[in-house]
Amino acid sequence: MSEYTKYMEMALSLAEKGEGAVSPNPMVGAVLVNNGKVVGSGYHEKCGGHHAEVNAINDAGDEAKNSTLYVTLEPCNHTGKTPPCTKKILDNGITKVIVAMKDPNPSVEGGGSEFLRKHGVEVIEGVLEEESKKLNEFFSKHILTKEPFVILKSGSTLDGKIATKTGDSKWITNSKSRKFVHEIRNRVDAICVGVGTVQSDNPSLTTRLDSECFDPVRVILDTNFSIPADSKLLYQKSNAGNIIVVGENLENDPRAIAKKKKLSGKSNTEVLYTPIKDGRIDIETLMVILGKNGITSILVEGGSHVATSFLEAKKVDKVCMFYAPKILLSEKAVPMLRGDGPNEMKDALTLTNVSVSRFDEDVMIEGYLK
């Protein structure tokens, strides 16, 4: 392991500590090294707070002078909610900066590194770049497209069923698989299901981990506004609220207006009216709206109709498919997906960068849609 890799790994580990707290900002970690010794470290702890570089420099104090800064994202050279980090770097006499990845924002990409070089700071880029890109894939997607990064999760039997013919789905996967799903919930801004899941399972859709965790905003696709008023997810003790997505044809419907008023008055719930496509919520329009509202990532945990809608709209970036060693042997059991599909195998959706993980007997296949 090279010296550059060693310290950048430290910075990446620090960056991960901002998980769930910094959105819509990126997760960033920084380490200051002087004469082979770590003299300061820090990470971006919360949106609106100090950037990682500032926290590391403050931690180092006078020892920051003539040191090398390792940072997982190119230092900013613009004033936003905080002053530019490049000025802080220059003011504290840092002579070398090692960067994992450039800022993906086209309007500022390369600006920070260029500014530092012009002022005599040596800048080296691309150290553990791919690792940093994966860490901030939510941020990068949102900053480039203004839409959220979409993870599609499903848990099924080996024959691709997510519930029995009676609708029973508890539990297909084991407790370790389910715990990992809660870790994903802890990272994303929002979680999405269809109203059918709410009606059949009455889920809470919160994050439940042993350590401190964050709840995602709960997004419910409910074309006909049929969500039961006593659904558990509407009344959670959570900082995250609910977004009920309803067909725009009901916007002036008296019953829908009354129901919206009742829900808004008793729970942290927003009703969002959107266009309908083929009898269902238009996913393409919804992603634009959610992105404009600062949601950078969303975990789709809905049933087969919701999963199919996202895939057919080509809005899924990554899939996490859990398979349990169970076989239902039933044509009437609920399938993972319900689309018509292509006529030829060459037209099947394909994953890239595929990885396989084990959770005891369960297997998870993770990959990105091409």
Residue pairs with C-beta under 8 A, 6 or more apart in sequence:
4 70
4 98
4 124
4 127
5 127
5 128
7 31
7 33
7 38
7 68
7 70
7 98
8 31
8 70
8 72
8 98
8 100
8 127
8 128
9 128
10 29
10 31
10 38
10 41
10 70
11 29
11 30
11 31
11 41
11 52
11 70
11 71
11 72
11 100
12 29
12 72
12 100
12 128
12 131
12 132
12 135
13 29
14 29
14 30
14 31
14 41
14 42
14 43
14 52
15 27
15 28
15 29
15 43
15 44
15 52
15 72
15 132
15 135
16 27
16 29
16 135
17 29
17 43
17 45
18 27
18 28
18 29
18 43
18 44
18 45
18 46
19 27
19 186
19 187
20 186
20 187
20 213
20 214
21 45
21 46
21 47
21 214
22 44
22 45
22 46
22 47
23 47
23 138
23 139
23 189
23 294
23 296
23 297
24 47
24 139
24 142
24 189
24 294
24 296
25 44
25 47
25 139
26 44
26 73
26 136
26 139
26 140
27 43
27 44
27 72
27 135
27 136
27 139
28 43
28 44
28 51
28 52
28 53
28 71
28 72
28 73
29 41
29 42
29 43
29 44
29 52
29 71
29 72
30 41
30 42
30 43
30 52
30 53
30 55
30 56
30 69
30 70
30 71
30 72
31 38
31 40
31 41
31 56
31 69
31 70
31 71
32 38
32 39
32 40
32 41
32 56
32 57
32 59
32 60
32 63
32 64
32 67
32 68
32 69
32 70
32 94
33 39
33 67
33 68
33 70
34 60
34 63
34 64
34 66
34 67
34 68
39 60
39 63
39 64
39 67
40 56
40 57
40 58
40 59
40 60
40 61
40 63
40 64
40 67
41 55
41 56
41 59
42 50
42 52
42 53
42 54
42 55
42 56
42 57
42 58
42 59
43 52
43 55
44 50
44 51
44 52
44 55
45 55
47 81
48 81
48 82
49 82
50 58
50 82
51 75
51 76
51 82
51 85
52 71
52 72
52 73
53 69
53 71
53 75
53 85
53 88
53 89
54 82
54 85
54 88
56 69
56 71
57 64
57 69
57 88
57 89
57 92
57 94
60 67
60 92
64 92
64 93
64 94
65 92
65 93
65 94
66 93
66 94
66 95
67 94
67 95
67 96
68 94
68 95
68 96
68 97
68 98
69 75
69 89
69 94
69 96
69 97
69 98
70 98
70 127
71 97
71 98
71 99
71 100
72 99
72 100
72 101
72 128
72 132
72 135
73 99
73 100
73 101
73 103
73 132
73 136
74 99
74 101
74 102
74 103
74 109
74 110
74 112
74 113
74 125
75 84
75 85
75 86
75 89
75 97
75 99
75 112
75 113
75 116
76 84
76 85
76 86
76 103
76 108
76 112
77 84
77 85
77 86
77 108
77 111
77 112
77 114
77 115
78 84
78 108
78 111
84 112
85 112
86 112
86 115
86 116
89 97
89 116
89 121
90 116
90 119
90 121
94 121
95 120
95 121
95 122
96 121
96 122
96 123
96 124
97 113
97 116
97 121
97 122
97 123
97 124
98 123
98 124
98 127
99 113
99 123
99 124
99 125
99 126
99 127
100 125
100 126
100 127
100 128
100 129
100 131
100 132
101 125
101 126
101 129
101 132
101 133
101 136
102 109
102 110
102 113
102 125
103 109
103 110
103 111
103 112
104 136
104 139
104 140
104 143
104 144
105 143
106 144
113 123
113 125
116 123
117 123
133 140
137 149
137 317
137 318
138 148
138 149
138 187
138 188
138 189
138 296
138 297
139 296
141 147
141 148
141 149
141 296
141 297
141 317
142 148
142 149
142 291
142 296
142 297
145 291
146 288
146 291
146 292
147 287
147 288
147 290
147 291
147 315
148 189
148 190
148 287
148 290
148 291
148 295
148 296
148 297
148 298
149 296
149 297
149 298
149 317
149 318
150 287
150 297
150 298
150 300
150 310
150 315
150 316
150 317
150 318
151 184
151 188
151 297
151 298
151 299
151 300
151 316
151 317
151 318
151 319
151 320
152 300
152 307
152 310
152 311
152 316
152 318
152 319
152 320
153 181
153 184
153 299
153 300
153 301
153 319
153 320
153 321
153 322
154 162
154 307
154 319
154 320
154 321
154 322
154 336
155 162
155 172
155 173
155 177
155 181
155 321
155 322
155 323
155 324
156 162
156 172
156 321
156 322
156 323
156 324
156 336
157 172
157 323
157 324
157 326
157 327
157 328
157 333
158 323
158 324
158 325
158 326
158 327
159 327
159 328
159 329
159 333
160 335
160 336
160 337
161 328
161 330
161 333
161 334
161 335
161 336
162 169
162 172
162 303
162 304
162 334
162 335
162 336
163 169
163 172
163 333
163 334
164 328
164 330
164 333
164 334
165 330
165 332
165 333
165 334
167 200
167 334
169 201
169 334
170 201
171 178
172 322
172 324
172 326
173 322
173 324
173 359
173 362
174 324
174 359
174 360
174 361
174 362
176 359
176 360
176 362
177 322
177 324
177 359
177 362
177 364
179 209
180 359
180 364
181 301
181 320
181 322
182 207
182 208
182 209
182 213
183 209
184 299
184 320
185 191
185 206
185 207
185 213
185 215
185 216
185 299
186 207
186 209
186 213
186 214
187 297
188 216
188 297
188 298
188 299
189 216
189 217
189 294
189 295
189 296
189 297
189 298
190 216
190 217
190 218
190 219
190 243
190 290
190 295
190 297
190 298
190 299
191 205
191 216
191 217
191 218
191 219
191 298
191 299
191 300
191 301
192 219
192 220
192 221
192 298
192 299
192 300
192 301
192 302
192 306
193 203
193 205
193 218
193 219
193 220
193 221
193 300
193 301
193 302
193 303
193 306
194 220
194 221
194 222
194 302
194 303
194 305
194 306
195 220
195 221
195 222
195 223
195 224
195 226
195 227
196 302
196 303
196 305
197 203
197 301
197 302
197 303
197 306
198 220
198 222
198 227
198 228
198 231
198 233
199 226
199 227
199 228
202 228
202 231
202 232
203 232
203 233
204 232
204 233
204 236
205 216
205 218
205 233
205 236
205 301
206 215
206 236
206 238
206 240
207 213
207 214
207 215
207 216
214 240
215 236
215 238
215 239
215 240
216 240
216 298
216 299
217 240
217 241
217 242
217 243
217 295
218 233
218 236
218 240
218 241
218 242
218 243
219 242
219 243
219 245
219 290
219 298
220 227
220 233
220 242
220 243
220 244
220 245
221 245
221 280
221 281
221 286
221 302
221 306
221 309
222 244
222 245
222 246
223 246
223 247
223 276
223 279
223 280
223 281
224 246
224 247
224 250
225 244
225 246
225 247
225 250
225 256
225 259
225 260
225 271
227 234
227 244
229 259
229 262
229 263
233 242
234 242
234 263
234 266
234 267
234 269
235 266
235 267
238 268
240 268
241 267
241 268
241 269
241 270
242 267
242 268
242 269
242 270
243 269
243 270
243 271
243 272
243 290
244 263
244 269
244 270
244 271
244 272
245 272
245 274
245 281
245 286
246 256
246 271
246 272
246 273
246 274
247 273
247 274
247 275
247 276
247 281
248 273
248 274
248 275
248 276
249 276
250 256
250 273
251 273
256 271
260 271
263 269
263 271
264 270
264 271
272 289
274 281
274 282
274 285
274 286
274 289
275 281
275 282
275 285
276 282
277 283
277 284
280 305
280 309
281 309
283 309
283 310
283 313
283 315
284 313
284 315
287 313
287 315
290 298
300 306
300 307
300 310
300 316
303 334
304 334
304 335
304 336
304 337
304 338
305 338
307 336
307 337
308 337
308 338
308 339
310 316
311 337
311 339
311 349
312 339
314 369
316 369
317 368
317 369
318 366
318 367
318 368
318 369
319 351
319 365
319 366
319 367
319 368
319 369
320 364
320 365
320 366
321 336
321 364
321 365
321 366
322 359
322 362
322 363
322 364
323 362
323 363
323 364
323 365
324 361
324 362
325 361
325 362
341 348
342 348
349 369
349 370
350 369
350 370
351 365
351 367
351 368
351 369
351 370
352 367
352 368
352 369
352 370
353 367
353 368
354 365
354 366
354 367
355 365
355 366
355 367
356 363
356 364
356 365
356 366
357 363
357 364
357 366
358 364
